[in-house]
Amino acid sequence: MRPLLPPGFFYDPTPDFGTDPRPFVAMMLVGFVIGVVGHVTRTRALVALGIGLIFLATFLLPLAANVLKSGS
């Protein structure tokens, strides 16, 4: 019996996942750089933007890509 979770929460072992991790890693690194610059300049908006980019690149966008890919 399968748990009642959206299809994006299940691991797809096939190599035909269809997403390249490089854009996500690049966005995450940009988020870290912006966050560090925000800490150095003590700008809360830059720190928040950096944290948001890291969260977006490591969780939300890969999850959305997985859900959209498994839905088709």
TORKOL-4160 file (C-alpha; in steps of 0.2 Angstrom, whole numbers, padded with zeros to 4 digits, m for minus):
72
<pt num="1" X="0000" Y="0000" Z="0000"/>
<pt num="2" X="0007" Y="0017" Z="m0005"/>
<pt num="3" X="0006" Y="0031" Z="0007"/>
<pt num="4" X="m0005" Y="0046" Z="0003"/>
<pt num="5" X="0009" Y="0058" Z="m0003"/>
<pt num="6" X="0011" Y="0068" Z="m0019"/>
<pt num="7" X="0021" Y="0060" Z="m0032"/>
<pt num="8" X="0035" Y="0072" Z="m0030"/>
<pt num="9" X="0040" Y="0064" Z="m0014"/>
<pt num="10" X="0045" Y="0047" Z="m0021"/>
<pt num="11" X="0062" Y="0044" Z="m0027"/>
<pt num="12" X="0064" Y="0041" Z="m0046"/>
<pt num="13" X="0078" Y="0029" Z="m0049"/>
<pt num="14" X="0079" Y="0030" Z="m0067"/>
<pt num="15" X="0092" Y="0041" Z="m0075"/>
<pt num="16" X="0079" Y="0049" Z="m0086"/>
<pt num="17" X="0075" Y="0062" Z="m0073"/>
<pt num="18" X="0077" Y="0076" Z="m0085"/>
<pt num="19" X="0084" Y="0090" Z="m0074"/>
<pt num="20" X="0102" Y="0095" Z="m0074"/>
<pt num="21" X="0108" Y="0100" Z="m0056"/>
<pt num="22" X="0121" Y="0113" Z="m0062"/>
<pt num="23" X="0108" Y="0127" Z="m0063"/>
<pt num="24" X="0102" Y="0123" Z="m0045"/>
<pt num="25" X="0120" Y="0122" Z="m0038"/>
<pt num="26" X="0124" Y="0139" Z="m0047"/>
<pt num="27" X="0109" Y="0147" Z="m0039"/>
<pt num="28" X="0114" Y="0140" Z="m0022"/>
<pt num="29" X="0131" Y="0147" Z="m0024"/>
<pt num="30" X="0125" Y="0164" Z="m0029"/>
<pt num="31" X="0113" Y="0163" Z="m0014"/>
<pt num="32" X="0128" Y="0160" Z="m0002"/>
<pt num="33" X="0138" Y="0174" Z="m0010"/>
<pt num="34" X="0124" Y="0186" Z="m0008"/>
<pt num="35" X="0121" Y="0180" Z="0010"/>
<pt num="36" X="0140" Y="0183" Z="0014"/>
<pt num="37" X="0140" Y="0200" Z="0006"/>
<pt num="38" X="0124" Y="0204" Z="0016"/>
<pt num="39" X="0133" Y="0199" Z="0032"/>
<pt num="40" X="0148" Y="0209" Z="0029"/>
<pt num="41" X="0138" Y="0224" Z="0024"/>
<pt num="42" X="0125" Y="0221" Z="0038"/>
<pt num="43" X="0111" Y="0222" Z="0026"/>
<pt num="44" X="0097" Y="0212" Z="0031"/>
<pt num="45" X="0088" Y="0212" Z="0014"/>
<pt num="46" X="0104" Y="0204" Z="0006"/>
<pt num="47" X="0105" Y="0191" Z="0020"/>
<pt num="48" X="0086" Y="0187" Z="0017"/>
<pt num="49" X="0088" Y="0186" Z="m0002"/>
<pt num="50" X="0103" Y="0175" Z="0000"/>
<pt num="51" X="0094" Y="0163" Z="0012"/>
<pt num="52" X="0079" Y="0163" Z="0000"/>
<pt num="53" X="0089" Y="0159" Z="m0015"/>
<pt num="54" X="0097" Y="0144" Z="m0006"/>
<pt num="55" X="0080" Y="0138" Z="m0001"/>
<pt num="56" X="0073" Y="0140" Z="m0018"/>
<pt num="57" X="0088" Y="0131" Z="m0026"/>
<pt num="58" X="0089" Y="0117" Z="m0014"/>
<pt num="59" X="0071" Y="0113" Z="m0011"/>
<pt num="60" X="0057" Y="0121" Z="m0020"/>
<pt num="61" X="0064" Y="0121" Z="m0038"/>
<pt num="62" X="0070" Y="0103" Z="m0038"/>
<pt num="63" X="0053" Y="0098" Z="m0029"/>
<pt num="64" X="0043" Y="0107" Z="m0043"/>
<pt num="65" X="0054" Y="0099" Z="m0056"/>
<pt num="66" X="0051" Y="0082" Z="m0049"/>
<pt num="67" X="0032" Y="0084" Z="m0047"/>
<pt num="68" X="0030" Y="0091" Z="m0065"/>
<pt num="69" X="0041" Y="0077" Z="m0072"/>
<pt num="70" X="0032" Y="0063" Z="m0063"/>
<pt num="71" X="0015" Y="0071" Z="m0067"/>
<pt num="72" X="0018" Y="0068" Z="m0086"/>
